[in-house]
């Protein structure tokens, strides 16, 4: 609305994107299987924050049993971002919608560490539709979707330590 108003004038009502919600939405409790299963959906581009998540995950896995499944980014783009240690990380690359939905449904938490430039957190709503809570950056676009402490946790953007601590807290006290 702000962008449209700035360039074209007038008043705008925003209608959020929709997402299919299945009849049998599970309720997730992070770490319910003894291992915190984290999903990331996005490309390995700067604004999506994957390097921030990788630093957080590298610290997290030293303290709790955790795994990270990356959807969207391909191995050739992710591997240079790793510190030569891919323990607990699975890179699925580009997948179809059914596979993405399955990953979101099986995850304990979707992690969306974007640095900015998100007009709407579509992947956040896709996670919610699968009953999966979200840990996301406290940025415009995501704040419109996640209610901090209610259906997700918002962390300062670009702060790998805060992200790791939020994930650790979920693993220890779902």
C-alpha positions as a Python dict, from the first residue, in 0.01 Angstrom:
ca = {
    (1, 'X'): (0, 0, 0),
    (2, 'X'): (283, 236, 87),
    (3, 'X'): (466, 171, -240),
    (4, 'X'): (152, 204, -454),
    (5, 'X'): (50, 520, -273),
    (6, 'X'): (395, 669, -313),
    (7, 'X'): (411, 613, -688),
    (8, 'X'): (48, 626, -797),
    (9, 'X'): (-134, 814, -521),
    (10, 'X'): (-470, 706, -388),
    (11, 'X'): (-576, 470, -110),
    (12, 'X'): (-529, 93, -121),
    (13, 'X'): (-669, -202, 70),
    (14, 'X'): (-431, -497, 87),
    (15, 'X'): (-569, -847, 36),
    (16, 'X'): (-310, -1100, 159),
    (17, 'X'): (-213, -1398, -52),
    (18, 'X'): (-405, -1715, 22),
    (19, 'X'): (-273, -2059, 96),
    (20, 'X'): (-444, -2398, 96),
    (21, 'X'): (-511, -2523, 448),
    (22, 'X'): (-564, -2899, 468),
    (23, 'X'): (-845, -3046, 675),
    (24, 'X'): (-599, -3227, 904),
    (25, 'X'): (-354, -2959, 1020),
    (26, 'X'): (-124, -3111, 1283),
    (27, 'X'): (-18, -2916, 1588),
    (28, 'X'): (360, -2915, 1615),
    (29, 'X'): (569, -2900, 1927),
    (30, 'X'): (934, -2832, 1840),
    (31, 'X'): (1164, -3119, 1925),
    (32, 'X'): (879, -3365, 1968),
    (33, 'X'): (1087, -3640, 1810),
    (34, 'X'): (1388, -3568, 2030),
    (35, 'X'): (1555, -3378, 1749),
    (36, 'X'): (1475, -3022, 1642),
    (37, 'X'): (1386, -3035, 1274),
    (38, 'X'): (1436, -2696, 1109),
    (39, 'X'): (1324, -2610, 756),
    (40, 'X'): (1447, -2325, 538),
    (41, 'X'): (1269, -2242, 212),
    (42, 'X'): (1433, -1998, -24),
    (43, 'X'): (1721, -1925, -252),
    (44, 'X'): (2080, -1879, -140),
    (45, 'X'): (2060, -1505, -206),
    (46, 'X'): (2181, -1245, 44),
    (47, 'X'): (1839, -1106, 137),
    (48, 'X'): (1700, -1449, 232),
    (49, 'X'): (1957, -1469, 515),
    (50, 'X'): (2075, -1827, 460),
    (51, 'X'): (2432, -1745, 573),
    (52, 'X'): (2287, -1613, 901),
    (53, 'X'): (2093, -1936, 949),
    (54, 'X'): (2398, -2149, 870),
    (55, 'X'): (2607, -1966, 1133),
    (56, 'X'): (2323, -2006, 1384),
    (57, 'X'): (2283, -2375, 1300),
    (58, 'X'): (2655, -2441, 1334),
    (59, 'X'): (2641, -2304, 1689),
    (60, 'X'): (2307, -2469, 1770),
    (61, 'X'): (2406, -2823, 1673),
    (62, 'X'): (2684, -2815, 1934),
    (63, 'X'): (2420, -2780, 2209),
    (64, 'X'): (2109, -2962, 2089),
    (65, 'X'): (2026, -3245, 1852),
    (66, 'X'): (1910, -3060, 1540),
    (67, 'X'): (1881, -3100, 1167),
    (68, 'X'): (1836, -2841, 894),
    (69, 'X'): (1657, -2913, 567),
    (70, 'X'): (1712, -2654, 294),
    (71, 'X'): (1453, -2627, 16),
    (72, 'X'): (1499, -2407, -288),
    (73, 'X'): (1871, -2341, -270),
    (74, 'X'): (2092, -2583, -460),
    (75, 'X'): (2404, -2751, -324),
    (76, 'X'): (2642, -2555, -550),
    (77, 'X'): (2513, -2231, -395),
    (78, 'X'): (2496, -2354, -34),
    (79, 'X'): (2825, -2544, -2),
    (80, 'X'): (3048, -2234, -34),
    (81, 'X'): (2854, -2084, 259),
    (82, 'X'): (2935, -2377, 490),
    (83, 'X'): (3236, -2386, 719),
    (84, 'X'): (3344, -2724, 579),
    (85, 'X'): (3102, -2905, 807),
    (86, 'X'): (2764, -3010, 670),
    (87, 'X'): (2668, -3227, 970),
    (88, 'X'): (2291, -3230, 1011),
    (89, 'X'): (2227, -3031, 693),
    (90, 'X'): (2026, -3171, 401),
    (91, 'X'): (2007, -2966, 81),
    (92, 'X'): (1708, -3067, -130),
    (93, 'X'): (1741, -2795, -391),
    (94, 'X'): (1443, -2705, -605),
    (95, 'X'): (1145, -2927, -534),
    (96, 'X'): (781, -2938, -640),
    (97, 'X'): (503, -2800, -423),
    (98, 'X'): (414, -3142, -281),
    (99, 'X'): (770, -3199, -158),
    (100, 'X'): (789, -2847, -12),
    (101, 'X'): (461, -2904, 170),
    (102, 'X'): (589, -3236, 305),
    (103, 'X'): (908, -3072, 437),
    (104, 'X'): (705, -2797, 606),
    (105, 'X'): (468, -3052, 758),
    (106, 'X'): (752, -3268, 893),
    (107, 'X'): (953, -2976, 1031),
    (108, 'X'): (929, -2863, 1390),
    (109, 'X'): (992, -2504, 1285),
    (110, 'X'): (1035, -2300, 971),
    (111, 'X'): (1324, -2059, 996),
    (112, 'X'): (1300, -1746, 781),
    (113, 'X'): (1607, -1529, 855),
    (114, 'X'): (1552, -1277, 574),
    (115, 'X'): (1742, -950, 594),
    (116, 'X'): (1469, -737, 433),
    (117, 'X'): (1287, -682, 109),
    (118, 'X'): (997, -912, 196),
    (119, 'X'): (661, -764, 106),
    (120, 'X'): (471, -1061, 250),
    (121, 'X'): (587, -1382, 413),
    (122, 'X'): (416, -1634, 185),
    (123, 'X'): (636, -1921, 304),
    (124, 'X'): (538, -1830, 662),
    (125, 'X'): (170, -1879, 583),
    (126, 'X'): (253, -2203, 402),
    (127, 'X'): (423, -2326, 721),
    (128, 'X'): (127, -2218, 935),
    (129, 'X'): (-106, -2410, 702),
    (130, 'X'): (93, -2723, 791),
    (131, 'X'): (77, -2648, 1164),
    (132, 'X'): (444, -2553, 1172),
    (133, 'X'): (552, -2258, 1387),
    (134, 'X'): (796, -1999, 1259),
    (135, 'X'): (1115, -1830, 1375),
    (136, 'X'): (1168, -1529, 1151),
    (137, 'X'): (1352, -1202, 1128),
    (138, 'X'): (1177, -903, 1280),
    (139, 'X'): (1133, -721, 949),
    (140, 'X'): (853, -548, 762),
    (141, 'X'): (646, -805, 577),
    (142, 'X'): (711, -1075, 837),
    (143, 'X'): (577, -864, 1124),
    (144, 'X'): (248, -853, 933),
    (145, 'X'): (227, -1234, 939),
    (146, 'X'): (391, -1352, 1264),
    (147, 'X'): (262, -1255, 1607),
    (148, 'X'): (577, -1270, 1818),
    (149, 'X'): (534, -1520, 2100),
    (150, 'X'): (194, -1636, 1972),
    (151, 'X'): (243, -1832, 1651),
    (152, 'X'): (610, -1766, 1605),
    (153, 'X'): (918, -1592, 1730),
    (154, 'X'): (1068, -1280, 1577),
    (155, 'X'): (1443, -1223, 1615),
    (156, 'X'): (1661, -925, 1519),
    (157, 'X'): (1759, -943, 1154),
    (158, 'X'): (2115, -1054, 1068),
    (159, 'X'): (2177, -1168, 1428),
    (160, 'X'): (2297, -1530, 1410),
    (161, 'X'): (2347, -1549, 1788),
    (162, 'X'): (1989, -1437, 1859),
    (163, 'X'): (1858, -1679, 1598),
    (164, 'X'): (2056, -1969, 1747),
    (165, 'X'): (1933, -1880, 2096),
    (166, 'X'): (1568, -1868, 1982),
    (167, 'X'): (1603, -2209, 1815),
    (168, 'X'): (1783, -2350, 2120),
    (169, 'X'): (1510, -2221, 2349),
    (170, 'X'): (1246, -2396, 2136),
    (171, 'X'): (1441, -2719, 2139),
    (172, 'X'): (1478, -2712, 2518),
    (173, 'X'): (1130, -2585, 2602),
    (174, 'X'): (879, -2638, 2319),
}
